[in-house]
Amino acid sequence: MKRIVKGTILMLFFCLGLSACGEKDKVIAPTNLPLEKQETAQASEINLEELLESLRNHTTLVPLGDVPVPEDNPMKPEVLELGQALFFDPRLSGNNQVSCATCHDPKAGYGDSKPTFDKYTGGNGARNSPTVINSGYYTSNFWDGRAASLEEQALGPIQNPDEMNQQLDDLIQELSAIKGYQELFQAAFNEGVTEQNIAKALAAFQRQIVVKDTLYDKFLKGDTKALSKQEASGLRLFTGKAFCVTCHNGPNLSDNNFYNIGLDTDDKGRQAVTNQEEDLGRIRTPGLYGITHTAPYMRDGSLATLEEVIDYYDRGGDDHPNKSFFMQKFMSPLGLSDQEKADLLAFLKTLGGEPPIFTKPELP
């Protein structure tokens, strides 16, 4: 009886806290495992069947399915071939030296392994180059969500003076003058070389860069032997005491919402898109698939390792004035033990998977 009352009081407090978060701070509750079990159980004591049942009943965690594909941009072989050529071609940049793969290198987890990208004119860019892995699952793209689709995102870096610095009209003329590209575009699209078709080809190619069917997915599908006891303990922490599931939920482990996680930075985040004061410093929740391949972490690349990421959230983040109410109220600090941190790290590593490696083709 005491355990039931204690759990009821905890959930009541949790719900009252959420009511003050505001419409854009929508979060979900952790798993409904008995509080004592979350606080005291060791990895060796975990009942894997009970954990799996709890996840199915009390979270929105589900195995990752196929990437969504727009009806007007089917992933035809001809489109994918064109997209791969464009992705690796430095002629998409103003100086013919920077390709999409420069900042999204397959050997670097489709990022660039740098805290922030190198600007076209030299110096450090404003943000970390986000990985392309599973980018097709997002409902918006870029850290601030300014692109509503992967097709829209594809054209952004090309035109950005700090990234590829290429005018689209000039690019269309340049590609149209190359016989090999004429043939590739004509095979993929009836209209030939157009701004829209460049975007479609790049987006379709990137939708192939997927990590799924990880040990975590296998566990959610019912294979309780897919995770070790330590990894399962980390998953329980992920959905309970560590509150990771609050934002990292859904098929791609991103709720596609925007939060200020407290980073001490001048980056305006989502506010630069909406001009709303409450969006200052907010960024879209990144998915976690492929995470072992995509260091450094955070929008400013300020955390070099997953251990540092765990420590950051354990202490409740930095003290940005617009830090999420949820982080202030429930995660300052988390109070994870060294063993709990190790368990959580073990689980996060199960999400790494093996990204498909695409190489530079022979360019037209």
SERO-4910 file (N, C-alpha, C, O; in steps of 0.05 Angstrom, whole numbers):
BEGIN
 pado doro    nc1    nc2    nc3   cac1   cac2   cac3    cc1    cc2    cc3    oc1    oc2    oc3
  Met    A     17    -24      0      0      0      0     17     25      0     12     44    -15
  Lys    A     38     25     17     56     49     18     69     54     -9     72     77    -17
  Arg    A     76     32    -23     89     35    -49     69     48    -69     77     65    -85
  Ile    A     44     39    -69     24     50    -87     20     80    -81     19     96   -100
  Val    A     17     87    -55     13    115    -48     36    132    -57     33    153    -67
  Lys    A     61    121    -52     85    136    -59     86    141    -89     93    163    -98
  Gly    A     80    120   -105     80    123   -134     59    142   -143     64    158   -162
  Thr    A     35    142   -131     14    160   -138     22    189   -133     17    206   -150
  Ile    A     34    194   -110     42    221   -103     64    231   -123     63    254   -132
  Leu    A     83    213   -130    103    220   -149     91    228   -176     99    248   -187
  Met    A     73    212   -186     61    218   -212     44    243   -211     43    258   -231
  Leu    A     31    248   -189     15    273   -186     33    297   -187     27    317   -200
  Phe    A     56    295   -173     75    317   -173     86    321   -201     90    344   -210
  Phe    A     92    299   -215    102    301   -242     83    315   -261     91    332   -276
  Cys    A     57    307   -259     37    319   -276     33    349   -270     29    365   -288
  Leu    A     34    356   -244     31    384   -237     54    400   -248     51    423   -257
  Gly    A     78    388   -248    101    402   -259     99    406   -289    106    427   -299
  Leu    A     88    386   -303     85    388   -332     65    410   -339     68    422   -360
  Ser    A     45    414   -322     25    433   -329     36    461   -330     24    479   -342
  Ala    A     59    466   -318     71    492   -318     92    495   -340    104    517   -342
  Cys    A     96    475   -356    117    476   -376    110    492   -400    128    502   -414
  Gly    A     85    496   -406     77    511   -430     73    492   -453     82    469   -453
  Glu    A     60    502   -474     52    485   -497     76    473   -512     74    451   -522
  Lys    A     98    489   -513    121    479   -529    140    462   -513    160    452   -524
  Asp    A    135    459   -487    153    442   -471    139    415   -466    141    405   -444
  Lys    A    124    405   -485    110    379   -482    130    357   -476    149    353   -492
  Val    A    126    343   -455    143    321   -448    127    297   -439    103    300   -435
  Ile    A    139    274   -437    125    250   -429    136    239   -403    160    244   -397
  Ala    A    120    224   -389    129    213   -363    149    190   -368    147    176   -388
  Pro    A    167    185   -348    183    162   -350    167    136   -346    143    137   -341
  Thr    A    181    114   -347    167     89   -343    154     87   -316    164    100   -297
  Asn    A    133     72   -313    118     70   -289    128     47   -271    112     35   -256
  Leu    A    154     41   -273    164     20   -255    162     30   -226    165     55   -221
  Pro    A    158     13   -207    158     22   -179    182     38   -172    205     31   -179
  Leu    A    179     59   -157    200     78   -151    224     64   -137    247     69   -144
  Glu    A    218     46   -118    240     33   -104    258     17   -123    282     16   -119
  Lys    A    245      5   -143    261    -12   -162    279      6   -178    302     -2   -183
  Gln    A    270     29   -187    286     47   -203    310     57   -186    331     61   -197
  Glu    A    306     61   -160    327     73   -144    347     53   -134    371     60   -130
  Thr    A    339     28   -129    357     10   -114    366    -14   -129    386    -27   -122
  Ala    A    352    -22   -150    359    -47   -164    386    -46   -178    392    -25   -190
  Gln    A    401    -67   -176    426    -69   -190    421    -82   -217    400    -94   -222
  Ala    A    440    -78   -236    437    -89   -263    431   -118   -262    414   -128   -278
  Ser    A    444   -133   -245    440   -162   -244    412   -170   -235    404   -193   -239
  Glu    A    397   -151   -222    371   -158   -212    348   -151   -231    325   -156   -224
  Ile    A    355   -141   -254    334   -132   -273    318   -155   -284    330   -175   -292
  Asn    A    292   -153   -283    275   -172   -297    269   -161   -324    254   -141   -328
  Leu    A    281   -173   -345    280   -162   -372    251   -163   -383    243   -144   -397
  Glu    A    237   -184   -376    209   -185   -386    192   -163   -373    175   -150   -387
  Glu    A    197   -157   -348    182   -136   -335    189   -109   -346    172    -91   -350
  Leu    A    215   -105   -352    223    -80   -364    211    -76   -391    200    -54   -397
  Leu    A    211    -96   -408    199    -94   -434    169    -88   -433    159    -71   -448
  Glu    A    155   -102   -415    126    -97   -412    121    -68   -403    103    -55   -412
  Ser    A    138    -58   -385    135    -31   -375    139    -11   -398    124      8   -400
  Leu    A    159    -15   -415    164      3   -437    141      3   -457    133     24   -467
  Arg    A    130    -20   -462    107    -22   -480     82     -8   -470     66      2   -485
  Asn    A     79     -9   -443     55      2   -431     57     32   -424     36     45   -423
  His    A     81     42   -420     83     69   -408    101     88   -423    106    110   -413
  Thr    A    111     81   -446    127    100   -462    118     99   -491    103     82   -499
  Thr    A    129    118   -507    124    118   -535    149    107   -550    154    114   -573
  Leu    A    164     90   -537    187     78   -550    178     54   -567    165     36   -557
  Val    A    186     55   -592    178     34   -611    202     29   -630    218     46   -634
  Pro    A    204      5   -641    226      0   -660    224     19   -684    202     27   -692
  Leu    A    247     26   -695    248     44   -717    239     30   -743    250      9   -750
  Gly    A    219     41   -756    210     29   -781    224     41   -806    246     53   -803
  Asp    A    212     38   -829    224     49   -853    222     79   -854    204     91   -842
  Val    A    242     91   -867    242    120   -869    218    130   -885    212    118   -906
  Pro    A    205    151   -877    182    162   -893    193    173   -919    213    187   -920
  Val    A    178    167   -941    186    177   -967    163    193   -979    140    182   -982
  Pro    A    167    218   -987    146    234   -999    136    222  -1025    152    210  -1041
  Glu    A    111    225  -1031     99    213  -1055    111    226  -1080    113    212  -1101
  Asp    A    119    251  -1078    129    264  -1102    160    261  -1105    172    274  -1123
  Asn    A    172    244  -1088    201    240  -1091    208    211  -1085    223    206  -1066
  Pro    A    197    192  -1100    203    164  -1095    233    158  -1098    246    171  -1114
  Met    A    243    139  -1084    272    133  -1084    279    114  -1107    287     91  -1102
  Lys    A    276    124  -1131    283    109  -1155    313    106  -1157    328    124  -1149
  Pro    A    323     84  -1168    352     81  -1171    366    104  -1186    388    112  -1178
  Glu    A    352    114  -1206    364    136  -1222    367    162  -1205    386    177  -1207
  Val    A    347    166  -1187    348    190  -1169    370    187  -1149    385    206  -1143
  Leu    A    373    163  -1138    393    157  -1118    421    160  -1130    439    170  -1117
  Glu    A    425    150  -1154    451    153  -1168    458    182  -1171    481    190  -1166
  Leu    A    439    198  -1180    444    227  -1184    450    240  -1157    468    256  -1155
  Gly    A    434    233  -1137    438    245  -1111    465    239  -1099    478    257  -1087
  Gln    A    475    215  -1103    501    208  -1093    523    224  -1107    542    233  -1094
  Ala    A    521    228  -1133    540    244  -1147    540    273  -1137    561    284  -1132
  Leu    A    517    284  -1134    515    312  -1124    526    315  -1096    539    335  -1090
  Phe    A    520    295  -1079    529    297  -1051    559    299  -1048    569    312  -1031
  Phe    A    573    285  -1066    603    284  -1064    616    304  -1083    641    305  -1084
  Asp    A    601    320  -1098    613    337  -1119    619    365  -1108    601    379  -1100
  Pro    A    645    373  -1106    652    399  -1097    644    422  -1115    645    445  -1108
  Arg    A    635    415  -1140    626    436  -1158    600    448  -1150    590    467  -1162
  Leu    A    587    437  -1129    563    449  -1119    569    474  -1103    551    489  -1095
  Ser    A    594    479  -1097    602    503  -1082    613    525  -1100    620    520  -1123
  Gly    A    614    549  -1089    623    572  -1105    652    570  -1114    659    580  -1135
  Asn    A    669    557  -1098    697    555  -1105    705    527  -1116    728    521  -1120
  Asn    A    684    510  -1120    689    483  -1130    707    466  -1112    721    448  -1121
  Gln    A    706    472  -1086    724    457  -1067    708    445  -1044    719    428  -1030
  Val    A    683    452  -1040    668    443  -1017    644    427  -1026    627    438  -1041
  Ser    A    642    402  -1018    618    386  -1024    601    382   -999    609    389   -977
  Cys    A    578    370  -1003    562    363   -979    577    344   -961    575    346   -936
  Ala    A    593    326   -973    608    307   -957    631    320   -942    643    307   -924
  Thr    A    638    345   -948    659    358   -933    651    361   -903    667    355   -886
  Cys    A    626    368   -899    616    371   -871    601    346   -862    595    343   -838
  His    A    595    328   -881    579    304   -874    594    280   -885    584    266   -903
  Asp    A    617    275   -874    636    255   -883    626    227   -873    623    223   -849
  Pro    A    622    208   -892    614    181   -883    633    169   -862    624    153   -845
  Lys    A    659    175   -864    678    164   -845    677    178   -818    690    169   -799
  Ala    A    662    199   -815    659    214   -790    630    214   -781    620    233   -769
  Gly    A    616    191   -786    588    190   -778    570    210   -793    550    218   -782
  Tyr    A    578    217   -817    564    236   -833    562    263   -819    543    279   -824
  Gly    A    583    269   -803    588    296   -792    616    302   -801    626    292   -822
  Asp    A    630    319   -786    658    325   -793    678    323   -770    701    330   -773
  Ser    A    668    312   -747    685    308   -724    697    333   -712    716    332   -696
  Lys    A    686    356   -719    696    382   -709    674    395   -691    650    390   -696
  Pro    A    682    411   -672    661    424   -655    642    440   -672    618    438   -669
  Thr    A    653    457   -690    636    472   -709    649    470   -737    672    465   -739
  Phe    A    632    474   -757    642    471   -784    662    493   -792    662    515   -780
  Asp    A    678    488   -812    697    508   -822    682    526   -842    670    516   -861
  Lys    A    683    552   -838    669    571   -855    682    572   -883    706    566   -886
  Tyr    A    667    578   -902    676    580   -930    699    599   -933    718    594   -948
  Thr    A    698    621   -918    719    641   -920    741    638   -898    759    655   -896
  Gly    A    739    616   -883    759    611   -862    747    617   -835    728    632   -832
  Gly    A    758    605   -814    748    609   -787    727    588   -780    720    571   -796
  Asn    A    717    591   -756    698    571   -745    669    580   -750    662    603   -747
  Gly    A    653    561   -759    624    567   -763    610    569   -736    621    565   -715
  Ala    A    584    575   -738    568    580   -714    560    555   -699    557    555   -675
  Arg    A    557    533   -714    545    509   -702    560    484   -711    575    484   -730
  Asn    A    555    462   -696    565    436   -703    550    426   -728    526    431   -731
  Ser    A    565    412   -745    552    400   -769    536    375   -760    547    355   -752
  Pro    A    509    377   -760    493    354   -751    496    330   -770    499    334   -794
  Thr    A    496    306   -758    498    283   -775    474    280   -794    452    289   -787
  Val    A    479    268   -817    457    262   -836    442    237   -828    421    231   -838
  Ile    A    454    221   -810    442    195   -803    413    199   -793    408    215   -776
  Asn    A    395    184   -806    367    184   -799    354    212   -801    333    217   -789
  Ser    A    366    229   -817    354    256   -821    327    255   -835    311    273   -832
  Gly    A    322    233   -849    296    231   -863    272    226   -844    249    227   -853
  Tyr    A    278    220   -819    256    215   -800    246    241   -786    225    241   -774
  Tyr    A    261    262   -788    253    287   -774    230    301   -788    226    298   -812
  Thr    A    214    315   -773    193    331   -784    202    359   -790    188    375   -803
  Ser    A    226    366   -782    239    391   -790    269    386   -789    278    368   -775
  Asn    A    284    403   -803    313    399   -805    329    424   -797    318    446   -796
  Phe    A    354    420   -792    372    439   -780    367    440   -750    346    432   -740
  Trp    A    387    450   -735    385    451   -705    360    468   -697    348    462   -677
  Asp    A    354    489   -713    332    506   -706    306    500   -720    286    514   -717
  Gly    A    306    478   -736    282    470   -750    272    488   -772    248    487   -778
  Arg    A    290    503   -784    280    523   -804    273    511   -830    260    524   -847
  Ala    A    280    486   -835    272    472   -860    250    452   -854    253    435   -837
  Ala    A    228    454   -868    205    437   -863    208    409   -875    192    391   -869
  Ser    A    227    405   -893    231    379   -906    260    375   -912    276    394   -911
  Leu    A    267    351   -918    295    345   -925    302    357   -952    325    364   -957
  Glu    A    282    359   -969    286    373   -995    293    402   -991    311    413  -1004
  Glu    A    278    415   -973    284    444   -967    312    446   -954    327    465   -960
  Gln    A    318    428   -937    344    429   -923    367    426   -943    387    439   -940
  Ala    A    363    410   -963    385    403   -981    396    428   -995    420    429  -1001
  Leu    A    380    448  -1000    388    472  -1015    400    493   -997    414    511  -1006
  Gly    A    395    491   -970    405    511   -952    435    515   -951    444    537   -956
  Pro    A    450    494   -946    479    497   -945    492    506   -971    512    520   -971
  Ile    A    480    498   -994    491    506  -1020    491    536  -1022    510    548  -1032
  Gln    A    469    549  -1013    466    578  -1017    479    594   -994    484    618   -997
  Asn    A    484    581   -971    494    595   -948    522    606   -953    540    590   -960
  Pro    A    527    632   -951    553    643   -956    575    633   -938    599    634   -944
  Asp    A    567    623   -914    587    612   -896    593    582   -901    613    571   -890
  Glu    A    577    569   -918    581    541   -922    591    535   -950    614    530   -954
  Met    A    573    535   -971    582    528   -998    581    552  -1016    594    552  -1038
  Asn    A    567    573  -1009    568    599  -1023    564    597  -1053    580    607  -1069
  Gln    A    542    583  -1061    537    580  -1089    508    590  -1095    489    582  -1082
  Gln    A    506    607  -1115    480    616  -1124    467    594  -1141    479    582  -1158
  Leu    A    441    588  -1135    428    565  -1148    426    569  -1178    429    550  -1194
  Asp    A    421    594  -1187    420    599  -1216    446    592  -1230    447    580  -1251
  Asp    A    468    599  -1217    495    593  -1228    500    563  -1228    511    552  -1247
  Leu    A    491    550  -1207    495    521  -1205    480    507  -1227    490    488  -1239
  Ile    A    455    515  -1232    439    502  -1252    453    505  -1280    454    486  -1295
  Gln    A    463    528  -1285    477    533  -1310    502    515  -1312    508    503  -1333
  Glu    A    517    513  -1290    542    497  -1290    536    468  -1294    549    455  -1310
  Leu    A    516    457  -1280    510    428  -1283    498    423  -1310    503    402  -1322
  Ser    A    482    441  -1321    470    437  -1347    490    436  -1370    485    425  -1391
  Ala    A    514    448  -1365    535    448  -1385    552    423  -1385    569    419  -1402
  Ile    A    546    405  -1365    562    380  -1363    545    357  -1375    524    351  -1364
  Lys    A    555    345  -1396    540    325  -1410    531    302  -1391    508    293  -1392
  Gly    A    549    293  -1374    543    271  -1356    520    278  -1338    503    261  -1332
  Tyr    A    519    302  -1328    497    310  -1311    471    314  -1326    450    308  -1316
  Gln    A    473    323  -1351    449    324  -1368    436    297  -1369    412    294  -1366
  Glu    A    453    276  -1373    442    249  -1376    431    239  -1350    410    226  -1349
  Leu    A    445    244  -1328    436    235  -1302    409    248  -1294    391    234  -1284
  Phe    A    407    274  -1298    382    288  -1291    359    279  -1309    337    275  -1299
  Gln    A    365    275  -1334    344    267  -1353    334    239  -1346    310    233  -1349
  Ala    A    352    221  -1337    344    194  -1329    327    194  -1304    309    178  -1300
  Ala    A    333    213  -1286    319    214  -1260    293    230  -1261    274    223  -1248
  Phe    A    293    252  -1276    270    270  -1277    265    279  -1306    284    284  -1321
  Asn    A    240    281  -1313    233    290  -1340    241    319  -1345    247    326  -1368
  Glu    A    242    335  -1324    247    364  -1327    277    370  -1330    284    393  -1336
  Gly    A    295    351  -1325    323    356  -1327    334    371  -1303    325    367  -1280
  Val    A    354    388  -1308    367    403  -1286    351    426  -1276    348    446  -1291
  Thr    A    340    424  -1253    324    446  -1240    332    447  -1211    343    429  -1200
  Glu    A    325    470  -1199    330    473  -1170    315    452  -1154    327    440  -1135
  Gln    A    290    447  -1161    274    427  -1147    286    399  -1150    286    384  -1131
  Asn    A    296    393  -1173    307    366  -1177    334    362  -1164    340    339  -1155
  Ile    A    349    383  -1161    374    381  -1145    367    374  -1116    379    357  -1104
  Ala    A    347    388  -1106    338    383  -1078    327    355  -1075    333    342  -1055
  Lys    A    311    346  -1094    299    319  -1092    320    298  -1092    319    279  -1077
  Ala    A    340    300  -1110    361    280  -1112    377    278  -1087    383    257  -1077
  Leu    A    385    302  -1076    401    302  -1052    385    290  -1028    396    275  -1012
  Ala    A    360    298  -1026    343    288  -1004    339    258  -1006    341    244   -986
  Ala    A    334    248  -1030    330    219  -1034    355    204  -1026    353    183  -1013
  Phe    A    378    214  -1034    403    200  -1027    406    199   -997    414    178   -986
  Gln    A    401    221   -983    405    222   -954    386    204   -939    392    195   -917
  Arg    A    362    199   -951    343    181   -938    353    152   -936    342    135   -922
  Gln    A    374    146   -951    386    119   -950    405    116   -926    411     94   -918
  Ile    A    413    139   -914    433    138   -893    418    134   -866    412    153   -852
  Val    A    413    109   -861    396    101   -838    410     81   -820    423     62   -830
  Val    A    408     85   -794    416     65   -774    390     55   -761    376     72   -749
  Lys    A    384     30   -762    361     18   -748    368    -11   -742    390    -20   -747
  Asp    A    348    -26   -733    353    -54   -726    376    -57   -706    391    -77   -708
  Thr    A    379    -38   -688    400    -40   -667    391    -61   -646    369    -72   -647
  Leu    A    409    -66   -627    402    -84   -605    378    -73   -589    362    -89   -580
  Tyr    A    377    -47   -587    354    -34   -574    328    -41   -589    308    -47   -576
  Asp    A    328    -39   -615    304    -45   -631    297    -75   -628    273    -81   -625
  Lys    A    317    -92   -628    311   -121   -625    298   -126   -597    280   -143   -595
  Phe    A    308   -112   -577    296   -115   -550    267   -106   -551    249   -120   -540
  Leu    A    261    -83   -563    233    -73   -564    215    -92   -579    191    -93   -574
  Lys    A    227   -107   -598    211   -126   -614    206   -152   -599    192   -170   -609
  Gly    A    218   -154   -575    212   -178   -558    236   -196   -552    233   -215   -538
  Asp    A    259   -190   -564    282   -206   -558    296   -196   -533    313   -179   -534
  Thr    A    288   -207   -510    299   -197   -485    328   -205   -481    341   -194   -463
  Lys    A    339   -222   -498    368   -229   -496    385   -210   -512    409   -212   -512
  Ala    A    372   -191   -526    388   -173   -544    405   -154   -527    427   -146   -536
  Leu    A    396   -147   -503    411   -129   -486    423   -144   -462    411   -162   -451
  Ser    A    447   -136   -455    459   -147   -431    445   -135   -406    429   -117   -409
  Lys    A    451   -146   -383    439   -136   -359    446   -106   -355    430    -90   -347
  Gln    A    472   -100   -360    480    -72   -357    466    -54   -377    458    -32   -370
  Glu    A    464    -62   -402    451    -46   -422    422    -42   -415    411    -20   -419
  Ala    A    409    -63   -406    381    -61   -397    378    -42   -374    358    -27   -372
  Ser    A    397    -43   -355    397    -24   -333    399      4   -343    385     22   -333
  Gly    A    416      8   -363    418     35   -375    392     44   -389    385     67   -387
  Leu    A    379     25   -402    353     31   -415    332     39   -393    317     58   -398
  Arg    A    333     25   -371    314     32   -350    320     60   -339    301     75   -333
  Leu    A    345     67   -336    353     94   -328    344    114   -349    335    136   -342
  Phe    A    348    107   -374    341    125   -397    311    132   -395    304    155   -401
  Thr    A    295    113   -387    266    118   -387    256    124   -359    232    128   -355
  Gly    A    274    126   -340    265    132   -312    281    154   -300    277    178   -306
  Lys    A    299    148   -282    313    167   -266    328    189   -282    330    212   -273
  Ala    A    340    181   -305    355    200   -320    338    218   -338    348    238   -349
  Phe    A    312    212   -341    293    228   -355    299    232   -385    288    250   -398
  Cys    A    317    216   -397    324    219   -425    299    217   -443    297    232   -463
  Val    A    281    198   -436    258    193   -452    239    217   -453    221    218   -471
  Thr    A    242    236   -436    226    260   -436    226    273   -463    205    282   -473
  Cys    A    249    275   -476    252    287   -502    259    267   -524    252    270   -547
  His    A    275    247   -516    284    227   -535    264    203   -535    269    182   -523
  Asn    A    242    207   -549    222    186   -551    212    184   -580    220    200   -597
  Gly    A    194    166   -585    184    162   -612    203    144   -628    223    135   -618
  Pro    A    196    139   -653    211    120   -669    240    127   -673    257    109   -673
  Asn    A    247    153   -676    274    161   -681    288    171   -656    309    183   -657
  Leu    A    275    167   -632    285    177   -607    289    207   -607    308    218   -596
  Ser    A    270    221   -621    268    250   -620    239    257   -621    224    246   -637
  Asp    A    230    274   -603    202    283   -603    197    305   -623    174    314   -626
  Asn    A    218    314   -637    216    335   -658    207    362   -646    198    379   -661
  Asn    A    209    365   -620    203    391   -607    229    406   -601    251    396   -606
  Phe    A    226    430   -591    249    448   -587    251    455   -557    231    462   -544
  Tyr    A    276    453   -547    281    459   -518    306    474   -515    325    472   -530
  Asn    A    307    490   -493    332    502   -485    343    485   -463    332    483   -441
  Ile    A    365    471   -468    377    452   -449    397    465   -431    412    451   -417
  Gly    A    399    491   -431    415    505   -412    443    512   -422    458    524   -407
  Leu    A    451    505   -447    478    511   -456    484    541   -454    468    558   -461
  Asp    A    507    546   -443    516    574   -439    527    584   -466    551    583   -471
  Thr    A    509    594   -483    515    603   -510    498    626   -518    476    631   -507
  Asp    A    508    642   -537    493    665   -548    476    657   -571    462    673   -583
  Asp    A    477    632   -579    461    622   -602    432    626   -596    421    616   -576
  Lys    A    418    640   -614    389    645   -610    372    621   -615    348    621   -606
  Gly    A    382    601   -628    367    576   -632    341    582   -648    341    596   -667
  Arg    A    320    570   -639    294    571   -652    283    599   -655    268    605   -673
  Gln    A    292    617   -637    282    645   -637    289    659   -664    275    677   -673
  Ala    A    312    651   -676    320    663   -701    300    657   -723    299    671   -743
  Val    A    284    636   -719    264    628   -739    237    640   -733    223    650   -751
  Thr    A    229    639   -707    202    647   -699    200    676   -689    178    688   -689
  Asn    A    222    688   -681    223    714   -669    207    715   -643    199    737   -634
  Gln    A    202    692   -630    188    691   -605    207    690   -582    226    674   -582
  Glu    A    203    707   -562    221    708   -539    225    681   -525    247    675   -517
  Glu    A    203    666   -523    205    641   -508    221    620   -523    228    599   -511
  Asp    A    228    625   -548    244    605   -564    274    611   -562    289    597   -576
  Leu    A    282    630   -546    311    636   -544    327    612   -535    322    600   -514
  Gly    A    346    604   -552    364    583   -545    353    555   -549    366    535   -543
  Arg    A    328    553   -558    316    526   -561    326    513   -587    329    526   -608
  Ile    A    331    487   -586    339    472   -609    323    446   -610    312    437   -590
  Arg    A    321    435   -634    305    411   -638    320    387   -625    344    384   -627
  Thr    A    304    370   -613    315    346   -601    329    328   -622    315    320   -641
  Pro    A    355    323   -620    367    305   -640    361    276   -634    358    268   -611
  Gly    A    358    260   -655    355    232   -651    381    220   -641    402    233   -642
  Leu    A    380    195   -632    404    183   -620    415    159   -635    436    149   -628
  Tyr    A    403    151   -657    414    129   -673    440    138   -685    443    160   -695
  Gly    A    460    120   -684    486    126   -695    503    143   -677    524    153   -685
  Ile    A    495    146   -652    507    166   -634    536    160   -628    551    179   -622
  Thr    A    545    136   -629    573    130   -623    592    139   -646    616    139   -642
  His    A    580    146   -669    597    155   -692    598    185   -696    611    194   -714
  Thr    A    584    200   -679    578    228   -686    590    249   -667    581    272   -667
  Ala    A    610    241   -651    623    261   -633    637    283   -650    645    278   -673
  Pro    A    640    307   -639    631    316   -613    601    323   -613    588    323   -633
  Tyr    A    590    329   -589    562    331   -585    553    359   -578    569    376   -570
  Met    A    527    364   -580    513    389   -575    516    407   -600    533    403   -617
  Arg    A    498    427   -601    498    444   -625    523    460   -628    529    469   -650
  Asp    A    539    464   -607    564    478   -609    588    459   -607    611    469   -606
  Gly    A    583    433   -607    605    414   -606    622    416   -581    645    408   -582
  Ser    A    610    426   -559    626    431   -535    632    407   -518    648    408   -500
  Leu    A    618    384   -523    622    360   -508    635    339   -525    623    331   -546
  Ala    A    659    330   -518    674    312   -535    666    283   -535    670    269   -554
  Thr    A    654    274   -512    648    246   -509    620    242   -498    608    261   -487
  Leu    A    610    218   -500    584    212   -488    585    213   -458    565    220   -445
  Glu    A    608    207   -447    611    210   -418    607    239   -409    594    244   -389
  Glu    A    617    258   -425    613    286   -419    584    294   -422    574    310   -406
  Val    A    570    282   -441    542    288   -445    526    279   -420    509    293   -410
  Ile    A    532    255   -411    518    244   -387    524    262   -363    506    267   -347
  Asp    A    549    270   -360    556    288   -337    541    314   -339    533    326   -319
  Tyr    A    539    324   -364    525    350   -368    496    349   -357    487    366   -342
  Tyr    A    482    328   -366    454    326   -357    452    318   -328    433    326   -314
  Asp    A    471    303   -318    471    295   -290    472    320   -272    459    320   -251
  Arg    A    488    340   -280    490    364   -263    467    384   -268    465    405   -255
  Gly    A    450    378   -288    428    395   -294    434    416   -315    419    435   -318
  Gly    A    456    412   -330    462    430   -352    475    456   -342    480    459   -318
  Asp    A    479    475   -360    489    502   -353    466    519   -344    444    510   -341
  Asp    A    471    545   -341    451    562   -329    441    584   -348    439    607   -341
  His    A    435    576   -373    422    595   -391    397    606   -379    381    591   -368
  Pro    A    392    632   -382    368    644   -369    341    633   -379    321    636   -365
  Asn    A    341    621   -403    316    611   -413    316    580   -412    301    568   -428
  Lys    A    331    568   -395    332    539   -393    305    528   -387    289    539   -372
  Ser    A    299    505   -400    274    491   -398    265    488   -369    281    481   -352
  Phe    A    240    494   -364    228    490   -338    232    462   -328    238    457   -304
  Phe    A    229    443   -346    231    415   -338    259    409   -327    262    395   -307
  Met    A    280    419   -341    307    414   -332    311    427   -305    324    416   -287
  Gln    A    301    451   -302    305    465   -276    291    450   -253    302    449   -231
  Lys    A    267    440   -259    251    428   -238    258    399   -231    257    391   -208
  Phe    A    266    384   -251    269    355   -247    297    344   -252    303    322   -244
  Met    A    315    361   -263    342    350   -271    365    367   -260    386    367   -272
  Ser    A    361    380   -238    382    397   -227    388    391   -198    378    404   -180
  Pro    A    405    371   -193    417    352   -211    401    326   -211    381    323   -197
  Leu    A    411    307   -228    398    280   -228    408    262   -206    393    246   -195
  Gly    A    433    265   -198    444    249   -177    450    220   -185    446    202   -170
  Leu    A    460    217   -209    468    190   -219    494    181   -205    513    197   -203
  Ser    A    495    156   -198    519    145   -187    538    138   -210    530    138   -233
  Asp    A    563    132   -203    583    124   -224    573     99   -238    577     97   -262
  Gln    A    562     80   -223    552     56   -236    529     62   -255    527     51   -276
  Glu    A    511     79   -246    488     87   -263    497    101   -288    486     96   -310
  Lys    A    517    117   -286    529    130   -310    540    110   -329    537    112   -354
  Ala    A    554     90   -318    566     69   -335    544     53   -348    547     45   -372
  Asp    A    523     47   -334    501     32   -346    487     48   -368    481     37   -389
  Leu    A    482     73   -363    470     90   -383    487     92   -408    477     91   -431
  Leu    A    513     95   -404    532     95   -427    530     69   -443    530     69   -467
  Ala    A    529     47   -429    528     21   -442    503     19   -459    504      9   -482
  Phe    A    480     29   -450    456     29   -466    459     47   -491    452     39   -513
  Leu    A    469     71   -487    472     90   -509    489     78   -531    484     83   -555
  Lys    A    509     63   -524    526     50   -544    511     30   -561    520     24   -583
  Thr    A    489     19   -550    474     -1   -567    460     13   -590    451      0   -608
  Leu    A    457     40   -588    443     55   -609    462     63   -632    453     73   -653
  Gly    A    488     57   -629    507     66   -649    503     52   -676    503     66   -697
  Gly    A    500     26   -676    496     12   -701    519     16   -720    540     25   -713
  Glu    A    514      9   -745    534     12   -766    522     27   -790    507     16   -806
  Pro    A    528     53   -792    517     69   -814    526     58   -841    549     49   -843
  Pro    A    509     59   -861    518     51   -888    539     70   -898    536     94   -894
  Ile    A    560     60   -910    582     77   -920    579     80   -950    583     61   -965
  Phe    A    573    104   -959    572    110   -987    599    124   -994    609    141   -979
  Thr    A    609    118  -1018    635    130  -1026    630    148  -1050    610    147  -1064
  Lys    A    650    164  -1056    649    183  -1078    649    167  -1104    668    152  -1109
  Pro    A    628    171  -1120    628    157  -1146    645    171  -1167    655    193  -1162
  Glu    A    648    159  -1190    661    174  -1212    642    196  -1221    620    191  -1230
  Leu    A    651    221  -1218    634    244  -1224    633    250  -1254    653    246  -1268
  Pro    A    611    261  -1263    609    269  -1292    629    290  -1299    630    299  -1322
***
